[in-house]
Each structure stands twice: as C-alpha cells, then as structure tokens.
Amino acid sequence: MTNGFTLYGSSISGNCLKPKWVAERLGVPVKWIEMDSFDGSTRTPEFLALNPAGQVPLAIFDDGRKLAQSNAIMIYLAEGSDLIPRDAYDRARMFEWLFWEQYSHEPVVAVRIARLHYLKTPEAELDPNLLKKGNAALARLELQLTETQYLVGATLTLADIALVAYTRKSQLGGFNLSDYPAVMAWIARVDRDLGIEGQYLA
Ligand SMILES: N[C@@H](CCC(=O)N[C@@H](CS)C(=O)NCC(=O)O)C(=O)O
C-alpha cells in the first residue's frame, strides 16, 4: 500500500482515470499531473526516462517507485480493500474481466472514441471492424449485467471500474448505449458509487 502518489495522466483517458477513481474511492492522496496523450508529450526523452513505454497513466509513489499500466496501478492501490474479492474464484473472475478489457474492449471501444471524437477521423476512414467488435464487447457486458448488478456479482470491484471507464463514454465513439439497457443501468450504478455522475464525459 501507499501513503500517496503522483499520477501522470490525461483526464480524457479512461485508462488514466481508472487509478485516479480507485485512489479517490480508497482515500489515497493523489497528485494529478495533466498530460496530453496526443501531442507527443509522453514520448519526450524526459518522460521516456520515467516510463520507457511512453504512455500514461504512470504512477510515482512517495518512495520513488514507479508503476505503469492502468490495471496494474489499480491492483496495487486496491490491495486488501473490498474492491478486490477475497474469494479466490471471484478474484480470478475479476482478473478475467481485466484481461478481457485490455484485449477485447479497450482496443476497440477506446480506439473508436479516440479516432472519431478526439482526432476527428471521418467515419468512412475507420476500420469497420472497430464498430463490429465494439458492439460485440458491449453485448458481452450486457449479457453479464442482465444477471448480476456488478460484473463479479453483487459488489463493486476493479472489473467494474476498468470497464466503465470507456463504456460510459462509448457514445462518443458512435456506439448506441440505448441498445444495452443493463449496461446503462450499471453505468449509473458505478458512477454513483464513484461519485462521478456527469463528469469526465467530454
Ligand atoms: N494498456 C495501457 C494503455 C495506456 C495507453 O494507451 N495510454 C495512452 C493514453 S490512453 C497514451 O499514453 N498514449 C500516448 C502514446 O502512446 O504516445 C494502460 O492500460 O495503461
């Protein structure tokens, strides 16, 4: 655990907001340093010396140790908290969602949001597979959330925080959330839990 840390992040990036929301939920002091993830700021020699992967989020803890990758930072912050199930099977299911998020959800939903909304790429120039795969990911969430209130059962875990980050703004990527009513109800539930209703949606 940590007493506090510095978080380099972009406030339009779901990946960066994930560890911020976890820190705030758990009362861990966080000093946010705003970065632009589109203008090359994460690829300068100075930033590459901090994170050779050239990406945000990047956490630097009070003892100087560094950690990248949104889900790794969340897991470190939430160690021992109720955001990580104690039961081994439920914990593994949380990890199942976290790995799925990074392979099957973020690379399509977040990428469409970035290209369409932030980079203003015309729809016709986008890979049509992004829409197809993004809708498949949203349908996968819908299937689970018609059965349970949260992704791993009855309580909020890191799986919900990871997956809500881009799902809650997926309309910016041209996805129609009204096709996924259980997902919409879950977004409202998680937003309320995190106290972020109406925020970070631009
Ligand atoms: N898998 C990484 C992805 C991090 C990532 O893609 N960061 C983007 C912002 S969302 C970034 O820093 N892009 C700038 C660049 O790659 O130069 C995570 O979950 O932290």
The ligand as a MOL file (V3000), in Angstrom:
LIG
                    3D

  0  0  0     0  0            999 V3000
M  V30 BEGIN CTAB
M  V30 COUNTS 20 19 0 0 0
M  V30 BEGIN ATOM
M  V30 1 N -2.5100 -0.6570 -21.5670 0
M  V30 2 C -2.1610 0.6790 -21.1380 0
M  V30 3 C -2.5490 1.6350 -22.2410 0
M  V30 4 C -2.0320 3.0380 -21.9570 0
M  V30 5 C -2.3220 3.9500 -23.1200 0
M  V30 6 O -2.7230 3.5260 -24.2270 0
M  V30 7 N -2.0920 5.2480 -22.8820 0
M  V30 8 C -2.3560 6.2460 -23.8920 0
M  V30 9 C -3.4140 7.2200 -23.3640 0
M  V30 10 S -4.9160 6.3370 -23.0860 0
M  V30 11 C -1.0860 7.0270 -24.1580 0
M  V30 12 O -0.3450 7.3300 -23.2570 0
M  V30 13 N -0.8490 7.3420 -25.4380 0
M  V30 14 C 0.2560 8.1550 -25.8290 0
M  V30 15 C 1.2610 7.4240 -26.6490 0
M  V30 16 O 1.1180 6.1810 -26.8150 0
M  V30 17 O 2.1960 8.0680 -27.0980 0
M  V30 18 C -2.8720 1.0140 -19.8180 0
M  V30 19 O -3.9240 0.4090 -19.5460 0
M  V30 20 O -2.3570 1.8380 -19.0420 0
M  V30 END ATOM
M  V30 BEGIN BOND
M  V30 1 1 1 2
M  V30 2 1 2 3
M  V30 3 1 2 18
M  V30 4 1 3 4
M  V30 5 1 4 5
M  V30 6 2 5 6
M  V30 7 1 5 7
M  V30 8 1 7 8
M  V30 9 1 8 9
M  V30 10 1 8 11
M  V30 11 1 9 10
M  V30 12 2 11 12
M  V30 13 1 11 13
M  V30 14 1 13 14
M  V30 15 1 14 15
M  V30 16 2 15 16
M  V30 17 1 15 17
M  V30 18 2 18 19
M  V30 19 1 18 20
M  V30 END BOND
M  V30 END CTAB
M  END
